[in-house]
Amino acid sequence: MRTGKKILLAGSTGYLGGYIARQLIQDDIDTRAIVRNLKKVDFDVNFVEVAKAEVTRPETLTGLFSDIDTVISTIGITRQKDGLTYMDVDFMGNVNLLDEAMANGVRKFIYVSVLNGEKLRNLKICDAKEKFVDYLKNSGMDYCIIRPNGFFSDMGDFLEMARGGRVYLFGDGTLKLNPIHGADLAKVCVEAIQSSEKEINVGGPDILSQNEIAELALKACSKKIRIVHLPDWIRKLTLWLVRTFTSQKTYGPVEFFLTTMVMDMVAPPYGINKLEDYFNGKPEKKQHEKKV
Ligand SMILES: NC(=O)c1ccc[n+]([C@@H]2O[C@H](COP(=O)([O-])OP(=O)(O)OC[C@H]3O[C@@H](n4cnc5c(N)ncnc54)[C@H](OP(=O)(O)O)[C@@H]3O)[C@@H](O)[C@H]2O)c1
């Protein structure tokens, strides 16, 4: 797909952003990636222009948007410990990108939020993301909001527990989710450049119960199936303790994890990469055809 127009990618040093950069290269799309740390770049810089910028400092964005058709942003705090809040990065960092894009006549803004984000505004991370979604929807710019399920990279906690021989779950483990591989999600993000869809909920191809994911992780570690089902009061107590006694940067990811663990998190299935293969360390499969 050659659009003849340039994409500005923000977040390319992260898990999903790296896959998007490689997908843009594969599709031969002219791209500028803005990064704050050049050492973290993990794609072929012969095919992507890389510019240093810091989304939380709008003055560093000047001059980078004048030739841009579409912005793709995966900017957000996941495990970073910069001392910044979700409002600083997930909200204001993306507002800075959008303001600069608006000032330069950019056509479209593609933003990666999170599945069910609009229903989970009581969580700090979702509140900041959805505030930006509101800002984007009211901006007058064409947009696409992608709401993905958990990434394979975030299923590592199951593997960590499995290595120790036991996986701990809250409740009976029958709640379902369909996590997605970064490579499959990257394809959705890149296809959004030309699609007219405004909001896309998306998950991986396999809808699995938490018990099934625990079993896959234990098998990948060659361990016996040992799953411990913890009562819900432990989860509620942990949630209260982290909210009361730790700062937002500590409790933010924990409250998201502990809240979504007791919800069915199922999105329309997409993609070809299986969690079982990821747990077993197999390389990802690449899609060559448009499937959305
Ligand atoms: N992981 C999941 O399961 C999941 C599920 C649904 C949605 N999401 C959302 O999808 C997005 C991408 O997730 P991911 O797993 O790819 O995250 P990631 O690997 O942490 O990448 C996030 C990107 O945002 C940048 N960033 C973070 N804090 C920044 C700051 N203070 N200033 C400038 N840049 C900053 C990072 O830059 P550095 O590399 O320099 O830190 C990185 O490029 C996130 O918004 C996340 O909340 C994630």
The ligand as a MOL file (V3000), in Angstrom:
LIG
                    3D

  0  0  0     0  0            999 V3000
M  V30 BEGIN CTAB
M  V30 COUNTS 48 52 0 0 0
M  V30 BEGIN ATOM
M  V30 1 N 0.0320 -3.5500 26.9240 0
M  V30 2 C -1.2750 -3.8700 26.8180 0
M  V30 3 O -1.7140 -4.9800 27.1100 0
M  V30 4 C -2.2340 -2.8220 26.2830 0
M  V30 5 C -3.5360 -3.1770 26.0100 0
M  V30 6 C -4.3950 -2.2220 25.4800 0
M  V30 7 C -3.9310 -0.9410 25.2420 0
M  V30 8 N -2.6550 -0.6100 25.5520 0 CHG=1
M  V30 9 C -2.2070 0.7570 25.2800 0
M  V30 10 O -1.5320 0.7560 24.0310 0
M  V30 11 C -0.4850 1.7210 24.0480 0
M  V30 12 C 0.8360 1.0590 23.6300 0
M  V30 13 O 1.1400 0.0190 24.5540 0
M  V30 14 P 2.5910 -0.6590 24.5680 0
M  V30 15 O 2.4630 -1.9360 25.3310 0
M  V30 16 O 3.1720 -0.6500 23.1950 0 CHG=-1
M  V30 17 O 3.3470 0.4070 25.5040 0
M  V30 18 P 4.9220 0.6750 25.6200 0
M  V30 19 O 5.6890 -0.4720 25.1210 0
M  V30 20 O 5.1800 1.1380 27.0140 0
M  V30 21 O 5.1260 1.9270 24.6270 0
M  V30 22 C 4.6110 3.1920 24.9610 0
M  V30 23 C 5.2560 4.2680 24.1260 0
M  V30 24 O 4.9110 5.5240 24.7400 0
M  V30 25 C 6.1110 6.2390 25.0260 0
M  V30 26 N 6.0520 6.9840 26.2850 0
M  V30 27 C 5.7050 6.5350 27.4960 0
M  V30 28 N 5.8650 7.4950 28.4250 0
M  V30 29 C 6.3470 8.5690 27.7600 0
M  V30 30 C 6.7140 9.8860 28.1560 0
M  V30 31 N 6.6730 10.2870 29.4010 0
M  V30 32 N 7.1560 10.7290 27.2120 0
M  V30 33 C 7.2470 10.3470 25.9260 0
M  V30 34 N 6.9180 9.1170 25.4830 0
M  V30 35 C 6.4670 8.2490 26.3970 0
M  V30 36 C 7.1850 5.2010 25.1590 0
M  V30 37 O 8.4470 5.8060 24.9730 0
M  V30 38 P 9.7520 5.1550 25.6790 0
M  V30 39 O 10.0500 3.9280 24.8910 0
M  V30 40 O 10.7720 6.2150 25.5170 0
M  V30 41 O 9.3740 4.8640 27.1120 0
M  V30 42 C 6.7960 4.1980 24.0840 0
M  V30 43 O 7.2840 4.5970 22.8340 0
M  V30 44 C -0.4340 2.2950 25.4570 0
M  V30 45 O -1.1040 3.5280 25.4820 0
M  V30 46 C -1.1770 1.2740 26.2780 0
M  V30 47 O -1.8060 1.8310 27.4250 0
M  V30 48 C -1.7860 -1.5230 26.0350 0
M  V30 END ATOM
M  V30 BEGIN BOND
M  V30 1 1 1 2
M  V30 2 2 2 3
M  V30 3 1 2 4
M  V30 4 1 4 5
M  V30 5 2 4 48
M  V30 6 2 5 6
M  V30 7 1 6 7
M  V30 8 2 7 8
M  V30 9 1 8 9
M  V30 10 1 8 48
M  V30 11 1 9 10
M  V30 12 1 9 46
M  V30 13 1 10 11
M  V30 14 1 11 12
M  V30 15 1 11 44
M  V30 16 1 12 13
M  V30 17 1 13 14
M  V30 18 2 14 15
M  V30 19 1 14 16
M  V30 20 1 14 17
M  V30 21 1 17 18
M  V30 22 2 18 19
M  V30 23 1 18 20
M  V30 24 1 18 21
M  V30 25 1 21 22
M  V30 26 1 22 23
M  V30 27 1 23 24
M  V30 28 1 23 42
M  V30 29 1 24 25
M  V30 30 1 25 26
M  V30 31 1 25 36
M  V30 32 1 26 27
M  V30 33 1 26 35
M  V30 34 2 27 28
M  V30 35 1 28 29
M  V30 36 1 29 30
M  V30 37 2 29 35
M  V30 38 1 30 31
M  V30 39 2 30 32
M  V30 40 1 32 33
M  V30 41 2 33 34
M  V30 42 1 34 35
M  V30 43 1 36 37
M  V30 44 1 36 42
M  V30 45 1 37 38
M  V30 46 2 38 39
M  V30 47 1 38 40
M  V30 48 1 38 41
M  V30 49 1 42 43
M  V30 50 1 44 45
M  V30 51 1 44 46
M  V30 52 1 46 47
M  V30 END BOND
M  V30 END CTAB
M  END
